[in-house]
Amino acid sequence: MNTGAAGSLLASLDWVSRDVRPILARALDGHEVSVDDGVTLTRVAGRDLHALTLVADEMRRRQAGDVVTYVVNRNINFTNVCIKHCTFCAFSRDHREEEGYLLPLAEIVRRAEEAASLGATEVCIQAGLPPKLDGRYYIDLTRAITAALPNMHIHAFSPEEVLYGTVRSGLSIREYLTELKAAGLGTLPGTSAEILDQEIRDVIARGRITVPQWVDVITTAHALGIRTTSTIMYGHIETPAHWIRHMALLRSIQKDTGGFTEFVPLSLIHSEAPMYSKGLVPGVRPGATGIEVVKMHALARLMLGPSFRNIQSSWVKEGPKLAQLLLAAGANDLGGTLINESISTSAGAQYGQLVGPAELHRLIRDAGRVPAQRDTLYGIVHTYSDGEDPESPLDKIDDAEARFGSYRRLIASGAFRFTR
């Protein structure tokens, strides 16, 4: 019944349910997975789920090969003070709270320079939205890092931050992004996406950037040659059908612009998130289950792999062990070393703030794959052959918190206390 590529794999999967098997066969034969078929696949369980992951792994092999990539980068979350009160965010503080901080420009540059000295090729900069922020602050910050480190890739400012910059400066989105690019911005994180469904957003983050505004920032960036990542946050009040519609919207944008570099599923870290810990959102789940995490990555490969190529598993959200397992369910990238991670940590993530290249290599090789360091745009810096190990100063750091600090130490210290 099945021919070609689909037949070769599915011939041994005659136990797959009748409604699932044709969808998987069509995906293997290169046909786009429709929204309706994607929703059907969200309901798989048991051996059908196993079949979904096998097909996702085969599609990963065809689309991305056996190389698993990672980037050496550092997160710099320069302030936790924010005018928004998103119910999933445990990171933000009101400007009157004693735990609010703001890193001076010189300190941000110092952290970027320290990252460069440790082999980082990227700094990822995202933060809260402080009241009365100078509208050109993000532009000035980008210019300062570029002046100190002209070869450092600046991956910075979510669509929410870009929109805030435009509001505070009076510039249009296009004008603002044009100035950011001229100042040295490399790429935008595609965060603040959460679920691209306005009804859900109005429940979990009323007043946050809207779906049309998020799409406007992203597509304008792509039109200006600024590539972006893309994300989804799941495991709260959304349904699996929301996942599929979210991915379908991203796929539609990618067909028009080709500007996305990757897709990163981010499961909700619930324990300290106000929506869960304070009961602010009725019916919120305690994050995604393990099955949901595996299913999400496999679905992402089927829905997005043909146009995105790169599906990332987040060791910060899922822990290194589950992130490694996801390499057999459609993922081909393990993200970054991070060095400092504040946003997930503040919400209760338990997996530390740094995973060095040597440990990433161990996880990759144990999964039967080939490790490679990449840059932000997925250019390969170095592919490591058997027996070849990285020589990174990050692997010599025994206590990352003692060396780089931590979010909890930062908010408890008075060193960078926020003042208006």
C-alpha positions as CSV (number, residue, x, y, z in Angstrom):
1,M,0.0,0.0,0.0
2,N,2.8,2.4,0.9
3,T,5.5,3.1,-1.6
4,G,8.9,4.8,-1.7
5,A,10.3,6.3,1.5
6,A,7.1,5.9,3.5
7,G,6.9,2.2,2.7
8,S,10.4,1.5,3.7
9,L,9.8,2.7,7.3
10,L,6.1,2.0,7.8
11,A,6.3,-1.5,6.4
12,S,7.5,-2.6,9.8
13,L,4.9,-0.5,11.6
14,D,1.7,-2.3,10.5
15,W,0.5,-1.9,14.1
16,V,0.0,1.9,13.7
17,S,-3.6,2.9,13.9
18,R,-5.5,3.3,10.7
19,D,-6.1,7.1,11.1
20,V,-2.5,7.8,12.0
21,R,-0.6,5.6,9.5
22,P,-1.7,7.6,6.3
23,I,-0.7,10.9,7.9
24,L,2.8,9.6,8.8
25,A,3.2,8.1,5.3
26,R,2.3,11.3,3.6
27,A,4.8,13.2,5.8
28,L,7.5,10.8,4.9
29,D,6.7,11.2,1.2
30,G,7.2,14.9,1.5
31,H,3.6,16.2,1.8
32,E,2.9,19.0,4.2
33,V,1.1,18.0,7.4
34,S,-2.2,19.9,7.4
35,V,-3.6,21.5,10.6
36,D,-6.3,18.9,10.8
37,D,-3.8,16.0,10.5
38,G,-1.6,17.8,13.0
39,V,-4.4,17.9,15.5
40,T,-5.0,14.2,14.9
41,L,-1.4,13.5,15.7
42,T,-1.6,15.4,19.0
43,R,-3.9,12.7,20.2
44,V,-1.6,9.7,19.6
45,A,-0.7,7.5,22.6
46,G,1.1,4.3,23.2
47,R,2.6,2.6,20.1
48,D,1.2,5.4,17.9
49,L,3.3,7.9,19.8
50,H,6.3,5.6,19.3
51,A,5.6,5.6,15.6
52,L,5.3,9.4,15.6
53,T,8.8,9.7,17.2
54,L,10.3,7.2,14.8
55,V,9.0,9.2,11.8
56,A,10.1,12.4,13.3
57,D,13.6,11.0,13.8
58,E,13.7,9.8,10.2
59,M,12.7,13.2,9.0
60,R,15.3,14.8,11.2
61,R,17.9,12.5,9.6
62,R,16.9,13.6,6.1
63,Q,16.6,17.3,6.9
64,A,19.4,17.9,9.3
65,G,21.7,14.8,9.2
66,D,23.3,13.2,12.2
67,V,25.2,16.3,13.5
68,V,23.8,17.8,16.7
69,T,24.7,21.5,17.2
70,Y,25.2,23.9,20.1
71,V,26.3,27.5,20.4
72,V,28.7,28.9,23.0
73,N,26.9,31.9,24.4
74,R,26.0,33.9,27.5
75,N,22.7,35.2,28.6
76,I,22.6,38.8,30.0
77,N,19.3,39.6,31.6
78,F,20.1,43.2,32.5
79,T,17.0,44.1,34.5
80,N,14.1,42.3,36.1
81,V,12.1,45.4,36.6
82,C,9.0,45.3,34.3
83,I,5.8,47.3,33.8
84,K,4.0,44.1,32.7
85,H,2.6,41.5,35.1
86,C,2.5,38.3,33.0
87,T,1.1,35.5,35.1
88,F,3.7,33.0,33.9
89,C,6.7,35.2,34.8
90,A,8.5,34.7,38.1
91,F,11.5,36.8,37.0
92,S,9.9,40.3,36.9
93,R,9.7,42.8,39.8
94,D,7.9,46.1,40.2
95,H,10.1,49.1,40.3
96,R,9.3,49.7,43.9
97,E,10.4,46.2,45.1
98,E,13.7,45.9,46.8
99,E,14.6,42.9,44.6
100,G,14.5,45.0,41.4
101,Y,17.9,45.4,39.7
102,L,19.4,47.1,36.7
103,L,22.9,46.4,35.4
104,P,24.8,49.5,34.4
105,L,25.9,49.7,30.7
106,A,29.5,49.1,31.8
107,E,28.6,46.0,33.6
108,I,26.7,44.6,30.7
109,V,29.7,45.2,28.4
110,R,32.0,43.6,31.0
111,R,29.9,40.5,31.1
112,A,29.9,40.3,27.3
113,E,33.7,40.8,27.3
114,E,34.1,38.0,29.9
115,A,32.0,35.7,27.7
116,A,34.2,36.5,24.7
117,S,37.3,35.6,26.8
118,L,35.7,32.2,27.5
119,G,35.0,31.4,23.8
120,A,31.5,32.7,23.4
121,T,30.4,33.8,19.9
122,E,27.0,35.1,21.0
123,V,25.5,37.2,23.8
124,C,21.7,36.8,24.3
125,I,20.2,39.9,25.8
126,Q,16.6,40.0,27.1
127,A,15.1,41.7,30.2
128,G,12.1,43.3,31.7
129,L,10.5,46.6,30.6
130,P,11.5,49.2,33.1
131,P,9.2,52.3,33.5
132,K,10.3,55.4,31.7
133,L,13.1,53.7,29.8
134,D,14.8,55.9,27.4
135,G,13.5,55.0,24.0
136,R,16.9,54.6,22.5
137,Y,18.4,52.5,25.3
138,Y,18.4,49.3,23.3
139,I,20.1,51.0,20.4
140,D,22.7,52.5,22.7
141,L,23.3,49.2,24.5
142,T,23.8,47.4,21.2
143,R,26.2,50.1,20.0
144,A,28.2,49.9,23.3
145,I,28.7,46.1,23.0
146,T,29.6,46.4,19.3
147,A,32.2,49.0,20.0
148,A,33.9,46.8,22.6
149,L,33.4,43.5,20.8
150,P,32.9,44.1,17.0
151,N,33.0,40.3,16.3
152,M,30.5,39.3,18.9
153,H,27.0,38.3,17.6
154,I,24.3,40.2,19.5
155,H,21.2,38.1,19.7
156,A,18.9,40.5,21.6
157,F,15.5,42.0,22.3
158,S,12.3,40.1,22.1
159,P,9.5,41.5,19.9
160,E,8.0,42.8,23.2
161,E,11.1,44.8,23.9
162,V,11.3,46.1,20.3
163,L,7.7,47.3,20.5
164,Y,8.5,49.0,23.9
165,G,11.4,50.7,22.3
166,T,9.2,52.0,19.5
167,V,6.6,53.3,22.0
168,R,9.2,55.1,24.1
169,S,11.2,56.5,21.1
170,G,8.4,57.4,18.8
171,L,10.0,55.6,16.0
172,S,8.2,53.1,13.8
173,I,9.0,49.4,14.1
174,R,10.9,49.5,10.8
175,E,12.8,52.6,11.8
176,Y,13.7,51.1,15.2
177,L,14.9,47.8,13.8
178,T,16.9,49.6,11.1
179,E,18.7,51.6,13.8
180,L,19.3,48.5,15.9
181,K,20.8,46.7,12.9
182,A,23.0,49.7,12.1
183,A,24.2,49.7,15.8
184,G,25.3,46.0,15.4
185,L,22.2,43.8,16.2
186,G,22.6,40.4,14.7
187,T,19.4,38.5,15.3
188,L,16.2,38.8,17.4
189,P,15.0,36.1,19.8
190,G,11.5,35.0,18.8
191,T,10.3,35.0,22.4
192,S,7.2,36.7,23.8
193,A,5.4,34.4,21.4
194,E,4.0,32.1,24.1
195,I,0.9,30.8,22.4
196,L,0.0,32.8,19.3
197,D,-3.7,32.8,20.2
198,Q,-5.1,36.1,21.5
199,E,-7.8,34.5,23.7
200,I,-5.2,32.5,25.6
201,R,-2.8,35.5,25.8
202,D,-5.6,37.6,27.3
203,V,-5.9,35.1,30.1
204,I,-2.2,34.5,30.9
205,A,-0.7,37.9,30.0
206,R,-3.3,40.6,29.4
207,G,-1.6,43.7,28.0
208,R,1.3,41.8,26.5
209,I,2.2,42.2,22.9
210,T,-0.7,41.0,20.7
211,V,-0.5,38.3,18.1
212,P,-0.6,40.8,15.2
213,Q,2.0,43.0,16.8
214,W,4.3,40.0,17.3
215,V,3.9,39.0,13.7
216,D,4.5,42.6,12.6
217,V,7.8,42.9,14.5
218,I,9.0,39.5,13.3
219,T,8.1,40.0,9.6
220,T,9.6,43.5,9.6
221,A,12.8,42.1,11.0
222,H,12.9,39.5,8.3
223,A,12.3,42.1,5.6
224,L,15.3,44.0,6.9
225,G,17.5,41.0,6.8
226,I,17.4,40.4,10.6
227,R,16.8,36.8,11.2
228,T,15.0,35.5,14.3
229,T,14.3,32.4,16.2
230,S,10.8,31.2,17.0
231,T,9.4,29.7,20.2
232,I,6.3,28.3,21.9
233,M,5.4,28.2,25.6
234,Y,3.2,25.2,26.5
235,G,2.0,23.3,29.5
236,H,-0.4,25.9,31.0
237,I,-4.0,26.3,29.8
238,E,-3.6,25.8,26.1
239,T,-4.7,22.7,24.3
240,P,-2.6,20.6,21.8
241,A,-4.8,22.1,19.0
242,H,-3.3,25.5,19.9
243,W,0.2,24.0,19.4
244,I,-0.7,23.1,15.8
245,R,-2.3,26.4,14.9
246,H,0.8,28.2,16.4
247,M,3.1,26.1,14.3
248,A,1.0,26.6,11.2
249,L,1.2,30.4,11.6
250,L,5.0,30.2,12.0
251,R,5.2,27.9,8.9
252,S,3.1,30.4,6.9
253,I,5.5,33.3,7.9
254,Q,8.5,31.1,7.0
255,K,7.1,30.4,3.6
256,D,6.9,34.2,3.0
257,T,10.2,35.3,4.6
258,G,12.5,32.4,5.2
259,G,13.7,34.4,8.2
260,F,13.4,31.9,11.1
261,T,16.6,30.1,12.1
262,E,15.0,27.6,14.5
263,F,12.0,26.5,16.5
264,V,12.4,26.2,20.3
265,P,9.6,24.5,22.3
266,L,9.7,25.9,25.9
267,S,7.6,24.0,28.4
268,L,6.3,26.1,31.3
269,I,8.4,26.0,34.5
270,H,5.4,26.2,36.9
271,S,6.6,25.9,40.5
272,E,7.3,29.7,41.0
273,A,5.1,31.0,38.2
274,P,2.4,33.2,39.7
275,M,-0.3,31.7,37.6
276,Y,0.3,28.4,39.4
277,S,1.9,29.3,42.7
278,K,-0.6,32.0,43.5
279,G,-3.6,30.4,41.7
280,L,-4.0,33.4,39.4
281,V,-5.2,31.4,36.4
282,P,-7.9,28.8,37.0
283,G,-7.2,25.4,35.5
284,V,-3.5,26.0,34.8
285,R,-1.5,22.7,34.5
286,P,1.8,22.1,36.4
287,G,3.8,22.3,33.2
288,A,3.9,19.8,30.4
289,T,4.1,16.1,31.0
290,G,7.1,14.1,29.7
291,I,4.8,12.7,27.0
292,E,3.7,16.1,26.0
293,V,7.3,17.3,25.7
294,V,8.3,14.3,23.5
295,K,5.1,14.8,21.4
296,M,5.7,18.5,21.0
297,H,9.2,18.0,19.5
298,A,8.1,15.2,17.2
299,L,5.2,17.3,16.0
300,A,7.5,20.3,15.4
301,R,9.7,18.2,13.2
302,L,6.7,17.0,11.1
303,M,5.0,20.4,10.9
304,L,8.1,22.7,10.6
305,G,11.1,20.6,9.7
306,P,10.7,20.9,5.9
307,S,11.0,24.7,6.1
308,F,12.8,25.3,9.4
309,R,15.4,22.5,9.5
310,N,16.5,23.2,13.1
311,I,14.4,22.0,16.1
312,Q,16.0,22.8,19.4
313,S,15.6,20.9,22.7
314,S,16.2,23.1,25.8
315,W,18.3,21.5,28.6
316,V,17.3,24.5,30.7
317,K,13.6,23.7,30.6
318,E,13.8,19.9,30.4
319,G,17.1,19.0,32.0
320,P,20.1,17.5,30.1
321,K,18.7,13.9,30.2
322,L,15.3,14.6,28.6
323,A,16.9,17.1,26.2
324,Q,19.2,14.3,25.1
325,L,16.2,11.9,24.6
326,L,14.6,14.5,22.4
327,L,17.4,14.1,19.9
328,A,15.6,10.8,19.1
329,A,12.3,12.6,18.6
330,G,13.0,15.2,16.0
331,A,15.5,17.6,17.6
332,N,18.9,18.4,16.1
333,D,20.2,21.2,18.4
334,L,20.9,21.5,22.1
335,G,20.9,25.3,22.4
336,G,23.6,27.1,24.2
337,T,26.0,27.0,27.1
338,L,24.1,30.1,28.5
339,I,26.6,30.7,31.4
340,N,24.0,32.9,33.1
341,E,20.3,31.9,33.1
342,S,17.9,34.0,35.2
343,I,14.4,33.7,33.7
344,S,13.9,30.0,33.9
345,T,15.9,29.8,37.1
346,S,13.6,32.3,38.8
347,A,10.6,30.2,37.8
348,G,12.0,27.1,39.5
349,A,14.2,25.4,36.8
350,Q,16.5,23.0,38.6
351,Y,19.2,22.4,36.1
352,G,21.8,25.0,36.7
353,Q,23.0,27.9,34.6
354,L,25.9,26.4,32.6
355,V,26.4,23.2,30.7
356,G,29.9,23.2,29.2
357,P,30.8,22.0,25.7
358,A,32.4,18.8,27.1
359,E,29.2,17.7,28.7
360,L,27.2,18.6,25.6
361,H,29.5,16.4,23.6
362,R,29.0,13.5,26.0
363,L,25.3,13.8,25.7
364,I,25.4,14.0,21.9
365,R,27.8,11.1,21.5
366,D,25.9,8.9,23.9
367,A,22.9,9.5,21.7
368,G,24.9,8.2,18.7
369,R,25.2,11.5,17.0
370,V,28.0,13.9,16.0
371,P,28.7,17.0,18.0
372,A,29.4,20.4,16.3
373,Q,29.7,23.9,17.6
374,R,27.7,26.4,15.6
375,D,27.2,30.1,15.4
376,T,23.9,31.9,15.9
377,L,22.9,31.5,12.3
378,Y,23.8,27.8,12.3
379,G,27.0,28.2,10.5
380,I,29.3,25.3,11.6
381,V,32.3,26.5,13.7
382,H,33.7,23.0,14.1
383,T,32.5,19.5,13.8
384,Y,34.2,17.1,16.2
385,S,35.3,13.7,14.9
386,D,35.5,10.6,17.1
387,G,37.9,11.0,20.0
388,E,38.2,14.8,19.4
389,D,37.2,16.8,22.4
390,P,36.6,20.6,22.8
391,E,39.2,22.6,24.6
392,S,37.0,25.2,26.3
393,P,37.7,27.2,29.4
394,L,34.1,26.7,30.4
395,D,34.8,23.1,31.1
396,K,37.4,24.1,33.7
397,I,34.8,26.1,35.8
398,D,33.8,23.9,38.8
399,D,31.3,26.4,40.3
400,A,29.5,28.5,37.8
401,E,27.5,30.4,40.5
402,A,30.7,31.4,42.3
403,R,32.3,32.5,39.1
404,F,29.4,34.3,37.4
405,G,26.9,34.9,40.2
406,S,23.2,33.8,40.1
407,Y,19.8,35.4,39.9
408,R,19.1,34.8,43.5
409,R,22.4,36.3,44.7
410,L,21.8,39.2,42.3
411,I,18.4,40.2,43.7
412,A,19.5,39.7,47.3
413,S,22.6,41.9,46.9
414,G,22.2,45.6,46.7
415,A,24.9,46.0,44.1
416,F,22.7,47.0,41.2
417,R,19.5,48.0,42.9
418,F,17.1,49.6,40.5
419,T,16.3,53.3,41.0
420,R,14.1,55.3,38.7
